[in-house]
Amino acid sequence: MSTIGERERRKKKIQRKFKNRGYHLKVGDLDLIADHFQQDADEEADHFPHEAIDQLLNLLQKESFDAESIQRCLGSAKEESTTSASSLLFIDAFMVPKYRYDAVTKRFIILEDMPPLVHGEASAKTELYRERFMLLKQRVSRSEYFSRPEFDSDTTQIKKHEISSVQSLMFQVGRKWVMGMISQLEDGHFYLEDLSASYKITTGFFTENTIILADGEMKNGIFQVITCGFPPLEERIKTLKTHSEYDFFGGSLQEEMVIPESSSFVILSDIWLDDEEVLGKLETVLDGFERDEKVPTLFVLMGNFCSRPCNLSFACYSSLRQQFGELGRMIGKHRRLKEESRFLFIPGPDDACHSTVLPSCGLPNYLTKELRDVIPNAIILSNPCRVKFYNQEIVFFRQDLVYRMRRSCLITPSFEETDDPFEHLACTIVQQSHLCPLPLMVQPIIWNYDHSLRLYPTPHTIVLGDKSEQKECKIGETACLNPGSFATDCTFVLYRPSTQHVQLSAL
């Protein structure tokens, strides 16, 4: 039987998780939830039901927040926990917890207030860049190449470099390493700036607003870059060990669990519902998996869901609604897939969302109502979004980044290590710890929700839906893949989470 102290600690954790989602529990409701989960708690260990509470929060999103709804959702969550679907946790971009790095205490602080406003104040834009910089700076401070030795007698064979602030360059001579963000403070002139100052540089390597480490020296008031690159990667296990008490990904902190070898995800991008040929090929794919001995755990269908952009001149929303209904009925014909698999829908850049800003909301209820009537367990999430399968973290993002990043490059990328544009892209976003490091004038981002695009710690897998050729590569420990365009190339991907194996497939 738990002590009073253990019960109070449990209640504080529950209250904290609800605050992260924007809910404030009354005393009676908090006691009700604590008593409910205490019945199933493991008395021999400090067991906290993270996953069960996350299921409860997901169910409450569709209910009014009162005692009756909480009681009803508690019963539903208990029923769902007995199914295999409980191993899947879906996290909308607008539900990702927000952390701010404190340079004084060298710790992250979770912002537990109400969810940030979509229309932020002007200071939120400055904070966006500051947090990106501080996130990478604290990561670099632990790098074996740039960390300061604990003792002067450190005999390591690795040559260590000291990072100077940009402001200190005017007082120092010789070659120095600096860390800063590439900014275009004047038309045609690029500057390297950190939190202290900015200096003009003569060359750049990646896109504007990316954070780089540069080796160079000051000459005539201009920082002459000799070599530069992205901040070095940090192993995921090292990041988790350093910040073991934080849940950056969202959902819950889980113990290591064995993922079933038979589990698999089918990932498709560009499902044009107004194209009969595309629908016919999609039905062929569904027929094939229906006959498998073990059906896939999850189908991920990424936009665009229409062959034409759904902009202000688009006048066929009623037709698109019917086409989603036809898709639902097509899935419903495959009994095993409907009953045993889950279906996740992620909008594309040209789909009927509120705007082109990131993160973008999920598909409107108006369009998906007929689909959800046939497939009740369909999941409609934002772009980007996150999925936790057992203890594996997977990020999904639908955006034509290869083309846009190449257009925004300051100079042509080096092809010494690879000439694959997708591998260049994957390397950029993983080392920048951000899904979309494009300038805000090229790709607007909601300032207060920039944290939802962070990749820290690096997830196990990143799925980048892009209309370019399907590809897969590994950056460090992270598997990066592009399923290709199903509408144009009939390509898709079969992903096995247990081994991170990516099978590039096509009809």
Secondary structure, 3 states (H helix, E strand, C coil): CCCHHHHHHHHHHHHHHHHHCCCCCCHHHHHHHHHHHHCCCCCCCCCCCHHHHHHHHHHHCCCCCCHHHHHHHHHHHHHHCCCHHHHEEEEEHHHCCCEEEECCCCEEEECCCCCCCCCCCHHHHHHHHHHHHHHHHHHHCCCCCCCCCCCCCCCCCCCCCCEECCHHHHHCCCCEEEEEEEEEEECCEEEEECCCCEEEECCCCCECCCEEEEEEEEECCEEEEEEEECCCCCCHHHHHHHCCCCCCCCCCCCCCCCCCCCCCEEEEECCCCCCHHHHHHHHHHHHHHHCCCCCCCEEEEECCCCCCCCCCCCCCHHHHHHHHHHHHHHHHCCHHHHHHCEEEEECCCCCCCCCCCECECCCCHHHHHHHHHHCCCEEECCECEEEEECCEEEEEEECCHHHHHHHHECCCCCCCCCCCHHHHHHHHHHHHCECCCCCCCCCCECHHHHHHHECCCCCCEEEEECCCCCEEEEECCEEEEECCCHHHHCEEEEEECCCCEEEEEEC
